[in-house]
């Protein structure tokens, strides 16, 4: 069928035609929005789970809803690269547009004006040339958000963001994807800022996503973090939602799926939204017409795995060093796991303690996580089978 009409979209953070299975998480944010306007306290929101479950899609959906409500917002992705952009710089750059829009709403109140001054101080500390505060023509606030300490300065900024938002009848939020890549100091700064704002009953919130180790990292950063955030585990779609995600987009295009064909794709996808989109897309492209048949699905799944191997899995495999790949290979014997660190050491013929740095490096790169002491598991569903396919090729 014509790929130009293909309704499936297996992209990083790309919203599918049918966003299903996330009603409770969306409702949680709607409650935060309503309580912010009503002047009632609410916890910030953190969503965690494996790769491919749609955390970024969910974050973008909530960010869009905040924009529609004219909240003061910033959205960033925590940086893992070798040329890592400082967290302060990311916040300053992301907030700039939202604050310029706030400034253009009319004559600012005193809290909005103070926010712009504080942001100017915060951004100048990030970049003295003023590149993060272009379009905001106001003098910086001396002695506020200008210490150079992200812990102190983010708290100052959060309080002033919230007071300005309250003044104009909205909320303020920073949306952060891949939060597990932030340093413990940066995670501590987020906790501190949220804590300071909540103690004053001010509408400042963090909405973040991360891998399954994120709650543990926040607890390590600040012992009281579990009281600041409402945690939600984002998991695979159930059978009904998976079926809707696959069938509904095609139906909108006047195309039906044969029941057997749909089951082939759904079995291969195992409820992971990204895989549903990938196999849906490739099967559509393999099909010659409606209804999509089982042979189309078999061919589409095969092509889908080839594309996933070349991109989704390969990109992560290439980030690992040879020693780390050996560790991942040893893990792959347990499927998607989890694996015992002692058993991994035995398979590699190494002492368990000597593998600690390799394990830590894989966790830092977001390739594995520790569900509990003495265990590790892949953050990417299907990674074990990918590794097995490499060994056979």
N, C-alpha and C positions, 0 to 999 in steps of 0.2 A: 504493500500500500504506500501511498505518497508520504514520504518522510516529512514533507512540509506541513502536513496536518497531524503529525505525531503528537499526541497529548501528554506524553510522558517526559519527565525532565530530571534525569539523574545528575544534577549538578550540586556543587558544594553550597549548601544554604539556599538552594533554589526552591521556592515554594511550589509544591505540586498542585495540580488542578484541584485535587480533593484532599484537603488537610483534615485527616481523621484521627481519632484516638487521642486527641490532646485537649478535649473539652474541659477536663478538670483543671489542667494547668492554665488554660486561658481564663477560666472562671476565677482562679486564684488571683490573677493579675487584675481582673475586673473588680474584684473586691478591694484590692489595694487602691485602685483608682478612685473608687467610690469613697473609701474611708479617708483618702487624702483630701478630697474636696470637702468632706464633712468635718475635717479637723480631728479625726480619730486615728490613733496609732495603728500601725500595721508593720509586720515583719517584711524585710526584703526577701526576695525569691531567688533560690538557687536550684538549678536543674542539672542533674548529673547522670551519666550513662555511657555506654560503649559508643564507638564510632558507628555511624550509619543509622542511628535511631531517630534523627531529625532534631537534635538539640538546637542547631543553628537556625533551622527553619522556624522553630518555635520562638527563638529569641527575636528573629526578624519580624515575626508576626506581632509580638508584644511591643516591640519598638515602634512599629507602624501605628499601632493603636495609641501609643503615647503621643506620637506626632500629631495624629488626628485630633487629640484633645489639647493640642498646643502646649504640652508640657515642655519644660526646659530639660533637654536630654542630650546625652552623648552616647555614641556606640563605638566600641573599640574591640579589636581582637588582640589578646595578649600575644606578645611577640616571642617566638622561639629562635629566630634566626641568629646567626653569628654577629651580624650588624644590628643588634637589638635596639629598637627605638625605645628610649626611656619612657616609662609609664606616665610620668608627668607630661611629657611632650605629647603622648597619645591623647591624654585627657584634654589638654589645652587645645590641640588641633581639632578634636571632635566637638568640643563645646563652642567653638568660635561661631559657627553658623547659627546655632540655636540662640546664642546670646545676641547676635546681630538682629535676628528676627524679633527677639524680645524687645530690643532697643527701639525697633521701628514701629512697635505697637502704639506709641504715643508718648506723652510726657511721663517719664518714669517716676515712680514713687521713691521714697527715700531708701527702701530696701533694695529695689532694683538698681538704683544708682550705686549703692554700696557694693552690690554684687559685681557690677561692672568694674569698679575700682579694685576689688579683691581679685577678680579674674585677671585683670591687667597685671597685678603683682605676681600672681601665680604663673602667668604665661611668660612674663619677662624673666622670671627665675629659670624657666625652661629654655627660653631663647632670648637673650638680651637684645637682639636686633628687632624684636617686636613682630616677628613673622607669624606668631600664633594669635596675635590680637589685632590683625589687620581689619580696619573698618570700625574698631571700637576706639573712638577718639575721646579718651578720658584719662585723667591722671591716676596712677596706681595708688592703692591704699598703703601707706607706710606702716610697716610693722604687722601686716596681715598677709598670710599665705606667701611670705617671701623669705622664710628662714633657710630654704634649701632642703629641709627635712620633709620627705613626702608624708610622714605620719602626722606632723603638725600642720603642714600646709593644706593637705587634703581635708582635714577636719575643719579648718577655717573656711575653705571653699564650700564644703558640703553645707555648713550652717548657713552661709550667706546665700547659697543656691536655694535652700529650702525656705528661708525667710522671704526671698524675692518671689518664689513660686507661690507661697501662701498669700502674699500681697496681691497678686494678680489672679488668685483663685484656681491655681493648677498645682501640679506636683513637679518634683525634680528627680531625675533618675539617671544613673550611669549603667548602660547595658554592656556587659563584658563577656565576650566569647573566649573559650579556651582558658579559663581562669587558672587552671592548674599550672600554666606556664609562668605565672607571676611569682616573684620571689616571696619569701616569708615576710620580709619587711613590707612589701607592697600589699600582701594579703592582710597583714596587721594594720596597715594604714586604712584599708577598706573597712575592716572591723571597727577601728577606732572612729572613723568618720560616721559610720552607721550608728554606733553607740552614742556618740555626742548628739547627733540629730534626734535620735529616738528619745533620749533623756529630756529633750526640750519639746517633745511631741511635734516635731517639724517634719514636713512631707518630703524627706529625702530617702531614696531607695537605691539599692543595688539589685539589678536583675542579671544574674550570671549563669553561665553554663560551663561544664567541665567534665572531665573523665571521672570514673568512679572513685579515684583517690582524693577528689577535691574536698569532701567533708573532713577527712583526716588532716589535710594540709591546713585548712582553716583552724581546726582545733589546735594544731601545733603552733600556728601563728598567734592565736589568742584563745585562751582557755574558755572564754565566755561566748565564743562564736556560735555555739548551738542555740543560744537564746536570741541571737540577732536575726537569724535567717529561717525561712520556711523551706526545708529541703524536699525536693521531689525527685524520685528516681524515674528517669525516662527509659522505658523498656520497649521491647518489640510490640508490634500491633497484635491484637487478638485476631482470631479467625474471621470474625465478622468485619472488623475494620480493614483487615488486609484485603478481603474480597472487594470491599467498597473502593479501596484505593486503586485496585487493579481494573475493576469493571466499569466504574462510573465515568472516568475520563473518556473511555472508548465509546460508551453509550452516548455521551454528549456529542460525539462525532458521527453518530449513526452506525456504529460498528459493534457487533456482538462477539462474545467469546464463547466457544464451545466449552462445556463444563469440564471435560477432560483436559483441554488445553489450559484453562485457568488453573486447574489443580496442579499441573506440571510446574507452572511458573510460581504459584504460591508455595509449593513444597520447596522449590529451589531457594526462594527468597527467605523462608523461615521467619516471616513476620517483620523483617528489617525494611523500613521504608525506602532506604536508598536502593536496596536490591530489587524491591518491587518496581521502582521507577526504571532501573537499569534493564531488567528482564522484560518489563512491559515495552520499553522503547525498542529493544532489539527484536523482540517477537513481532511487534507491529511492522517493523521494516522488512522482516522476512516474509510476512504474510502477503498473499496475493489478493485477498478480499475478505468479506465478512460472510459467515462467522470465522474468526480466527481458530484454526484447527490444531490438533495435537502435534502434527508434524511441524507446523509453524512454531509451536511452543518449544519443541525439542531443539530445533535449529536456533531459535531465539535465545534460549538459555545457554546453549553452547557458545554462541557469539558473545553473549553477555559476560560469561566467565572469562573469555579471552580479553575483552575490554577491561574488565576489573583487574585481571592479572597484569595487564600492561600499564594501568594507571593507579587505581585505588590501592591495590596491594603493593605493586612495584615501587611506588613513590615512598612507601614506608620502609620496605625492605632495603632500599638503597641508602636510607639514612643510617642504617646499622653498620658498625664496623665488622670486619671478619670475625673477631672474637664474639661480638654480640650476636651475629648470625648463627654461630655455633650454639650459643645459648638458646636462641629462638628455635633452632632445629631440635634441640633436646626437649624443649617444651612441646613441640608439635606432636610428639608421641602420645600426648594426652588429649589430643583434639583441641577443642577450645578451652579445655582445662576446668579448674585450675590445676597447676602442677606443684608438686612438692619441691622446694629448693634443694632438699637433701637428695631427692631422686635425680634431679637435674645434674647435681654434682657427680653422682655415681655414674650417670650415663656419659658424662664428659671425662671421667677419670680424674677429677680434680677435687681438692679440698673445698668444702662449702664456703669457708671464710674467704678463700682466694677469689671467689666469684662475686663477692659483694660489690666491688666497683663496677663490674659489668652489669649486674642487675640494676644498680643505681643509675647507670647511664641509660639503660633502656627505659626506666621509669621516667627519667628526666626528658627523654625524647618522646614520651607519650606512647610508646609501643607496648608496654606492659604495665600492670598495676598489681598491687598486693591486696587481695581481698581480705586477708588476715595474716597473722604472723606465720611465717614459714611457707607461704603459698604465693604463687604468682599466676597471672592469667593475661591473655592477650586483650588489648583494648579494641582490637579490630576483629569483629566476627568473621570466621572463615579463614583467618590467617594461617591456621595450622594446615588446612587443606591446600592453601597456596604454596606453603613451604614444601609439602609433600609433592606437589606437582613440579616444583623446581627440581627436586631430587630425581624425579622420573624422566625429566626432559633432557 
